[in-house]
């Protein structure tokens, strides 16, 4: 290439060297410079030359340059072939430009360039990165209709796109199609299927697939285990979640934070607060850095186990670390205090929360109001209502019921009836709990006519 400035007629050997340069260097800048040198020396680039340059752009994730070269190629009267299009589509896929990838696939069809498995798989990969499962599936179906046999890459990308969009039923159908076509499953594909089942709370399917992986001596990575544990968590199967975590520890495959968080959450749903705290301790011993999700899941486990003291201890300890309790952790802790009628602690947490970046939600207020109701502290309920109004937190039907119940304990029948009258205006339908609380307020206030 450097000899072009000497003049004369460059040989085919020079053009071949240029093509080789594109492939060897894989540097898109050099590829474009070499292409410019060819043109300035009256050497007409061929389809192979352009394809090599576009491939160089593809490897460097330069989708715009790849598409520009494709356009220049057409303008120069050269017809791109399947290799050229595949490289351009792949460049778009790596840059998450699924619209452009599909556009190129459409142009191929119009120009009667027969798509192959590589081009289609690249387009499906572009859709997968953008979580466009319907478009990925449409390409797969088009391949079936045109007698193109999808490979494991095509299926894996379509499954991954469907998994990202919580389409577990579609993922299972694709898996069955792969098995029917006798396409050998790889660990990446099965991991995506397990993850999809996890998102769909299909814990039994997830465990079965994980068993298939292990029986086939395929490597079950942390991501796959985490997906299976998450499936057990969503299916309220804390025992299976702990079993999987134990397998990971036993096989020297250290769980990641996501797997531990899912297991803690599963224990929380089963009111297994001691086991949840045990996992939290194991994370510390394994030097796994806990995050806000870890804390919230553990506090929630304490709430469900009616361990308000443990919930407060977790919040207190977290403040000495980099883990800042979020709104979910505070809500769970206040909920734990509410269950134990610890209204003072609930109100104290409300004050602490208001001093942080996390503002109390209607769930937070409902729990605090319910705690005050159990402690017969209707005056504090009035204060909380005023704070809700100041911070523009809208009441919901659950909060209204708690407020009316709190007023009932203090014989504040007039205020109870005011809340009851307000509910229809706020599009809330009073239920049996609401009317029972209102009648109780009238009874304690000796208002039998109102009752």
C-alpha positions as CSV (number, residue, x, y, z in Angstrom):
1,X,0.0,0.0,0.0
2,X,2.8,2.4,0.9
3,X,4.2,1.9,-2.7
4,X,1.1,3.5,-4.3
5,X,2.8,7.0,-4.3
6,X,5.4,5.7,-6.9
7,X,2.8,5.9,-9.6
8,X,2.1,3.3,-12.3
9,X,-0.6,0.7,-12.4
10,X,-1.0,-1.1,-9.0
11,X,-1.1,-4.8,-9.4
12,X,-3.6,-7.3,-8.2
13,X,-1.0,-8.2,-5.6
14,X,-1.3,-4.7,-4.1
15,X,-5.1,-5.0,-3.9
16,X,-4.7,-8.4,-2.3
17,X,-2.2,-6.9,0.2
18,X,-4.7,-4.2,1.0
19,X,-7.5,-6.7,1.6
20,X,-5.1,-8.7,3.9
21,X,-4.2,-5.5,5.7
22,X,-7.9,-5.0,6.6
23,X,-8.2,-8.5,8.0
24,X,-4.9,-8.5,9.9
25,X,-5.0,-5.1,11.5
26,X,-8.7,-5.1,12.2
27,X,-8.4,-1.4,12.7
28,X,-11.2,0.5,11.0
29,X,-9.2,3.8,10.8
30,X,-6.5,2.1,8.9
31,X,-9.0,0.3,6.7
32,X,-10.6,3.6,5.7
33,X,-7.2,5.2,5.1
34,X,-6.2,2.3,2.9
35,X,-9.4,2.5,1.0
36,X,-8.8,6.2,0.3
37,X,-5.3,5.5,-0.9
38,X,-6.6,2.9,-3.3
39,X,-9.0,5.5,-4.8
40,X,-6.4,8.2,-5.0
41,X,-4.2,5.9,-7.0
42,X,-6.9,4.9,-9.5
43,X,-7.3,1.5,-8.0
44,X,-10.9,0.5,-8.1
45,X,-12.0,-1.2,-4.8
46,X,-13.9,-4.5,-5.4
47,X,-16.7,-6.1,-3.4
48,X,-14.1,-8.0,-1.5
49,X,-12.2,-4.8,-0.6
50,X,-15.4,-3.1,0.7
51,X,-16.4,-6.2,2.5
52,X,-13.0,-6.3,4.3
53,X,-13.3,-2.6,5.2
54,X,-16.9,-3.1,6.6
55,X,-15.7,-6.1,8.5
56,X,-12.9,-4.0,10.1
57,X,-15.6,-1.4,11.1
58,X,-17.8,-4.2,12.5
59,X,-15.0,-5.6,14.7
60,X,-14.5,-2.0,16.1
61,X,-18.3,-1.5,16.6
62,X,-18.3,1.3,14.1
63,X,-21.8,0.7,12.7
64,X,-22.2,4.2,11.2
65,X,-19.0,3.9,9.2
66,X,-20.0,0.4,8.1
67,X,-23.3,1.6,6.8
68,X,-21.7,4.5,5.1
69,X,-19.3,2.3,3.3
70,X,-22.2,0.1,2.2
71,X,-23.9,3.2,0.8
72,X,-20.7,4.3,-1.0
73,X,-20.4,0.9,-2.4
74,X,-23.9,1.0,-3.9
75,X,-23.3,4.5,-5.4
76,X,-20.1,3.2,-7.1
77,X,-22.2,0.6,-8.9
78,X,-21.0,-2.4,-6.9
79,X,-23.6,-4.9,-5.6
80,X,-23.0,-5.9,-2.0
81,X,-23.0,-9.6,-1.4
82,X,-24.1,-11.7,1.5
83,X,-20.7,-11.3,3.2
84,X,-20.9,-7.6,2.9
85,X,-24.4,-7.4,4.4
86,X,-23.6,-9.9,7.2
87,X,-20.6,-7.7,8.3
88,X,-22.8,-4.5,8.3
89,X,-25.6,-6.2,10.1
90,X,-23.2,-7.5,12.7
91,X,-21.8,-4.0,13.2
92,X,-25.3,-2.8,13.9
93,X,-25.9,-5.7,16.3
94,X,-22.8,-4.9,18.3
95,X,-23.8,-1.3,18.6
96,X,-27.4,-2.3,19.6
97,X,-28.9,-0.7,16.4
98,X,-31.6,-3.3,15.8
99,X,-33.7,-1.0,13.5
100,X,-30.7,-0.5,11.2
101,X,-30.0,-4.3,11.3
102,X,-33.5,-5.1,10.3
103,X,-33.4,-2.4,7.6
104,X,-30.4,-4.0,6.0
105,X,-32.1,-7.3,6.1
106,X,-35.1,-5.8,4.3
107,X,-32.8,-4.2,1.7
108,X,-31.2,-7.6,1.1
109,X,-34.6,-9.0,0.3
110,X,-35.4,-6.2,-2.1
111,X,-32.1,-6.6,-3.9
112,X,-32.7,-10.4,-4.0
113,X,-29.6,-11.2,-2.0
114,X,-30.4,-14.5,-0.3
115,X,-29.9,-14.3,3.4
116,X,-27.9,-17.0,5.1
117,X,-27.8,-18.2,8.7
118,X,-25.0,-15.9,9.6
119,X,-26.8,-12.7,8.4
120,X,-30.1,-13.8,10.1
121,X,-28.3,-14.7,13.4
122,X,-26.6,-11.3,13.4
123,X,-30.0,-9.6,13.0
124,X,-31.5,-11.7,15.7
125,X,-28.5,-10.8,18.0
126,X,-29.2,-7.1,17.3
127,X,-32.8,-7.6,18.4
128,X,-31.6,-9.6,21.5
129,X,-29.4,-6.7,22.7
130,X,-32.4,-4.4,22.5
131,X,-34.8,-6.9,24.1
132,X,-36.9,-6.9,21.0
133,X,-38.2,-10.5,21.3
134,X,-41.0,-10.2,18.8
135,X,-38.7,-9.0,16.0
136,X,-36.2,-11.8,16.9
137,X,-38.9,-14.4,16.8
138,X,-40.2,-13.0,13.4
139,X,-36.7,-13.5,11.9
140,X,-36.6,-17.0,13.3
141,X,-40.0,-17.9,11.8
142,X,-38.9,-16.4,8.5
143,X,-35.9,-18.7,8.5
144,X,-38.1,-21.7,9.1
145,X,-40.4,-20.7,6.2
146,X,-37.4,-20.3,3.8
147,X,-35.9,-23.6,4.7
148,X,-33.0,-21.9,6.5
149,X,-31.9,-24.0,9.5
150,X,-31.3,-21.9,12.6
151,X,-28.3,-22.8,14.6
152,X,-27.6,-22.6,18.3
153,X,-26.6,-19.0,18.0
154,X,-29.9,-18.0,16.4
155,X,-31.9,-19.9,19.0
156,X,-29.8,-18.7,21.9
157,X,-30.2,-15.0,20.9
158,X,-34.0,-15.4,20.4
159,X,-34.3,-17.1,23.8
160,X,-32.2,-14.4,25.4
161,X,-34.4,-11.7,23.9
162,X,-37.5,-13.4,25.1
163,X,-36.0,-14.0,28.6
164,X,-35.3,-10.2,28.9
165,X,-39.0,-9.5,28.3
166,X,-40.3,-12.1,30.8
167,X,-41.7,-14.4,28.0
168,X,-41.0,-17.7,29.7
169,X,-43.7,-19.6,27.8
170,X,-42.1,-18.5,24.5
171,X,-38.7,-19.5,25.8
172,X,-39.9,-23.0,26.7
173,X,-41.5,-23.4,23.2
174,X,-38.1,-22.4,21.6
175,X,-36.3,-24.9,23.8
176,X,-38.7,-27.6,22.6
177,X,-38.1,-26.6,19.0
178,X,-34.3,-26.8,19.5
179,X,-34.7,-30.3,21.0
180,X,-37.0,-31.4,18.1
181,X,-34.4,-30.1,15.6
182,X,-31.7,-32.0,17.6
183,X,-29.6,-28.9,18.1
184,X,-27.1,-29.4,20.8
185,X,-27.8,-27.1,23.7
186,X,-25.0,-25.1,25.2
187,X,-24.6,-23.7,28.7
188,X,-25.4,-20.2,27.6
189,X,-28.8,-21.2,26.1
190,X,-29.8,-23.3,29.1
191,X,-28.8,-20.5,31.4
192,X,-31.1,-18.1,29.6
193,X,-33.9,-20.6,29.8
194,X,-33.4,-21.1,33.5
195,X,-33.4,-17.3,33.9
196,X,-36.6,-17.0,32.0
197,X,-38.2,-19.6,34.2
198,X,-37.0,-17.7,37.2
199,X,-38.6,-14.5,36.0
200,X,-41.9,-16.5,35.4
201,X,-41.7,-18.1,38.9
202,X,-41.5,-21.5,37.2
203,X,-39.2,-22.9,39.9
204,X,-39.8,-26.6,39.1
205,X,-38.8,-26.1,35.4
206,X,-35.8,-24.1,36.5
207,X,-34.7,-26.9,38.9
208,X,-35.2,-29.5,36.2
209,X,-33.2,-27.6,33.7
210,X,-30.4,-27.1,36.2
211,X,-30.4,-30.8,36.8
212,X,-30.1,-31.4,33.1
213,X,-27.0,-29.1,33.0
214,X,-25.4,-31.0,35.9
215,X,-26.1,-34.5,34.5
216,X,-24.7,-33.5,31.2
217,X,-21.5,-32.2,32.9
218,X,-22.1,-28.8,31.5
219,X,-20.7,-26.0,33.5
220,X,-23.4,-24.4,35.7
221,X,-22.1,-20.9,36.3
222,X,-23.1,-18.4,39.0
223,X,-25.6,-16.7,36.7
224,X,-27.5,-20.0,36.2
225,X,-27.6,-20.8,39.9
226,X,-28.7,-17.3,40.7
227,X,-31.5,-17.6,38.1
228,X,-32.7,-20.9,39.7
229,X,-32.5,-19.4,43.2
230,X,-34.5,-16.4,42.0
231,X,-37.1,-18.8,40.6
232,X,-37.4,-20.6,43.9
233,X,-37.8,-17.2,45.6
234,X,-40.6,-16.2,43.4
235,X,-42.3,-19.5,44.0
236,X,-41.9,-19.2,47.8
237,X,-39.6,-22.2,47.9
238,X,-37.1,-21.1,50.5
239,X,-35.9,-24.7,51.2
240,X,-34.9,-25.3,47.5
241,X,-33.2,-21.8,47.4
242,X,-31.1,-22.8,50.4
243,X,-30.2,-26.1,48.9
244,X,-28.9,-24.5,45.7
245,X,-26.9,-22.0,47.8
246,X,-25.4,-24.9,49.7
247,X,-24.5,-26.7,46.5
248,X,-22.7,-23.6,45.3
249,X,-20.7,-23.3,48.6
250,X,-19.9,-27.0,48.5
251,X,-18.6,-26.9,44.9
252,X,-16.3,-23.9,45.7
253,X,-18.5,-21.8,43.4
254,X,-18.8,-18.7,45.5
255,X,-22.3,-17.2,45.0
256,X,-22.6,-13.6,43.9
257,X,-24.5,-10.9,45.7
258,X,-27.6,-11.5,43.4
259,X,-27.8,-15.2,44.4
260,X,-27.5,-14.4,48.1
261,X,-30.0,-11.6,47.9
262,X,-32.5,-14.0,46.2
263,X,-32.0,-16.6,48.9
264,X,-32.4,-14.0,51.7
265,X,-35.6,-12.9,50.1
266,X,-36.9,-16.5,49.7
267,X,-36.2,-17.0,53.5
268,X,-38.0,-13.8,54.2
269,X,-41.1,-15.0,52.4
270,X,-41.0,-18.1,54.5
271,X,-40.6,-16.1,57.7
272,X,-37.2,-17.8,58.1
273,X,-35.5,-14.7,59.6
274,X,-32.6,-16.7,61.3
275,X,-31.6,-18.4,58.0
276,X,-31.8,-15.0,56.3
277,X,-29.4,-13.5,58.8
278,X,-27.2,-16.5,58.5
279,X,-26.8,-15.9,54.7
280,X,-26.0,-12.3,55.5
281,X,-23.3,-13.4,57.9
282,X,-21.9,-15.8,55.3
283,X,-21.7,-13.0,52.8
284,X,-19.5,-11.0,55.2
285,X,-17.3,-14.0,55.8
286,X,-16.9,-14.5,52.1
287,X,-16.0,-10.8,51.6
288,X,-19.1,-10.4,49.4
289,X,-20.1,-6.7,49.5
290,X,-23.7,-6.4,50.7
291,X,-25.9,-3.8,49.0
292,X,-29.2,-2.1,49.6
293,X,-31.1,-5.1,48.3
294,X,-29.4,-7.4,50.8
295,X,-30.3,-5.2,53.7
296,X,-33.9,-4.7,52.6
297,X,-34.4,-8.4,52.1
298,X,-32.9,-9.2,55.5
299,X,-35.0,-6.5,57.3
300,X,-38.1,-7.8,55.5
301,X,-37.3,-11.3,56.7
302,X,-37.2,-9.9,60.3
303,X,-40.5,-8.2,59.7
304,X,-42.2,-11.4,58.6
305,X,-40.7,-13.2,61.5
306,X,-42.0,-10.5,63.9
307,X,-38.5,-9.7,65.0
308,X,-38.6,-5.9,65.3
309,X,-35.5,-5.7,67.5
310,X,-33.4,-7.5,64.9
311,X,-34.8,-5.3,62.2
312,X,-33.7,-2.2,64.1
313,X,-30.3,-3.7,64.8
314,X,-29.8,-4.3,61.0
315,X,-30.6,-0.7,60.3
316,X,-28.4,0.6,63.0
317,X,-25.4,-1.5,61.9
318,X,-25.9,-0.5,58.2
319,X,-25.3,3.1,59.1
320,X,-21.7,2.3,60.1
321,X,-21.1,0.8,56.6
322,X,-21.5,2.1,53.1
323,X,-24.9,0.5,52.7
324,X,-27.6,3.2,53.1
325,X,-31.0,1.8,54.1
326,X,-33.5,2.6,51.3
327,X,-37.2,3.2,51.4
328,X,-37.9,-0.5,51.3
329,X,-35.6,-1.3,54.3
330,X,-37.3,1.5,56.3
331,X,-40.8,0.3,55.3
332,X,-40.0,-3.2,56.4
333,X,-38.5,-2.0,59.7
334,X,-41.5,0.2,60.4
335,X,-43.8,-2.7,59.4
336,X,-42.0,-4.9,62.0
337,X,-42.5,-2.3,64.7
338,X,-46.2,-2.0,63.7
339,X,-46.7,-5.8,64.1
340,X,-45.3,-5.5,67.6
341,X,-47.3,-2.3,68.4
342,X,-44.0,-0.4,68.9
343,X,-45.4,2.9,67.9
344,X,-42.6,4.9,69.5
345,X,-40.0,3.1,67.4
346,X,-42.1,3.4,64.3
347,X,-42.4,7.2,64.7
348,X,-38.7,7.5,65.5
349,X,-37.9,5.7,62.2
350,X,-40.2,8.0,60.4
351,X,-38.2,11.0,61.7
352,X,-34.9,9.3,60.8
353,X,-36.2,8.6,57.3
354,X,-37.3,12.1,56.8
355,X,-33.7,13.2,57.4
356,X,-32.4,11.1,54.6
357,X,-32.7,11.3,50.8
358,X,-35.5,8.7,50.9
359,X,-39.0,10.2,51.5
360,X,-41.6,8.1,53.2
361,X,-44.2,6.6,50.9
362,X,-47.9,5.9,51.5
363,X,-46.8,2.4,52.6
364,X,-44.5,3.9,55.2
365,X,-47.2,6.2,56.6
366,X,-49.8,3.3,56.6
367,X,-47.5,1.2,58.8
368,X,-46.7,4.0,61.2
369,X,-50.3,5.0,61.5
370,X,-51.3,1.3,62.1
371,X,-48.6,1.1,64.8
372,X,-50.0,4.2,66.5
373,X,-53.5,2.7,66.2
374,X,-52.4,-0.4,68.1
375,X,-50.8,1.8,70.7
376,X,-54.0,3.9,71.0
377,X,-52.1,7.0,70.0
378,X,-54.6,8.9,67.9
379,X,-52.9,12.2,68.5
380,X,-49.8,11.0,66.7
381,X,-52.0,9.9,63.8
382,X,-53.2,13.4,63.4
383,X,-49.6,14.6,63.2
384,X,-48.8,11.9,60.6
385,X,-51.8,12.9,58.5
386,X,-50.7,16.6,58.6
387,X,-47.2,15.5,57.5
388,X,-48.6,13.5,54.7
389,X,-50.6,16.5,53.5
390,X,-47.5,18.8,53.7
391,X,-45.3,16.3,51.7
392,X,-48.2,15.7,49.2
393,X,-48.3,12.0,49.9
394,X,-51.8,10.8,48.8
395,X,-53.9,8.6,51.1
396,X,-55.0,5.2,49.9
397,X,-57.8,3.0,51.1
398,X,-55.5,1.0,53.4
399,X,-54.2,4.1,55.1
400,X,-57.8,5.4,55.5
401,X,-58.8,2.2,57.3
402,X,-55.9,2.5,59.6
403,X,-56.7,6.2,60.4
404,X,-60.4,5.4,61.1
405,X,-59.3,2.5,63.4
406,X,-56.9,4.8,65.2
407,X,-59.6,7.4,65.8
408,X,-61.9,4.6,67.0
409,X,-59.5,3.8,69.8
410,X,-59.5,7.4,70.9
411,X,-63.3,7.8,70.7
412,X,-62.8,10.4,67.9
413,X,-65.9,9.5,66.1
414,X,-66.3,12.9,64.3
415,X,-62.8,12.7,62.7
416,X,-63.4,9.0,61.8
417,X,-66.6,9.9,60.0
418,X,-64.8,12.8,58.2
419,X,-62.3,10.3,56.7
420,X,-65.2,7.9,55.8
421,X,-67.0,10.7,54.0
422,X,-63.8,11.7,52.1
423,X,-63.1,8.2,50.8
424,X,-65.8,8.1,48.0
425,X,-64.6,11.6,46.9
426,X,-61.1,10.1,46.5
427,X,-62.5,7.2,44.5
428,X,-62.0,4.8,47.4
429,X,-64.7,2.2,48.2
430,X,-65.1,1.7,51.9
431,X,-65.1,-2.0,52.8
432,X,-66.2,-4.1,55.7
433,X,-63.0,-3.2,57.7
434,X,-63.8,0.5,57.1
435,X,-67.4,0.4,58.3
436,X,-66.5,-1.8,61.2
437,X,-63.9,0.8,62.3
438,X,-66.3,3.7,61.8
439,X,-69.0,1.9,63.8
440,X,-66.5,1.2,66.5
441,X,-65.6,4.9,66.6
442,X,-69.2,5.9,67.0
443,X,-69.7,3.2,69.7
444,X,-66.8,4.4,71.8
445,X,-68.0,7.9,71.3
446,X,-71.5,6.9,72.5
447,X,-73.1,7.9,69.2
448,X,-75.5,5.1,68.6
449,X,-77.6,7.1,66.1
450,X,-74.5,7.6,63.9
451,X,-73.6,4.0,64.2
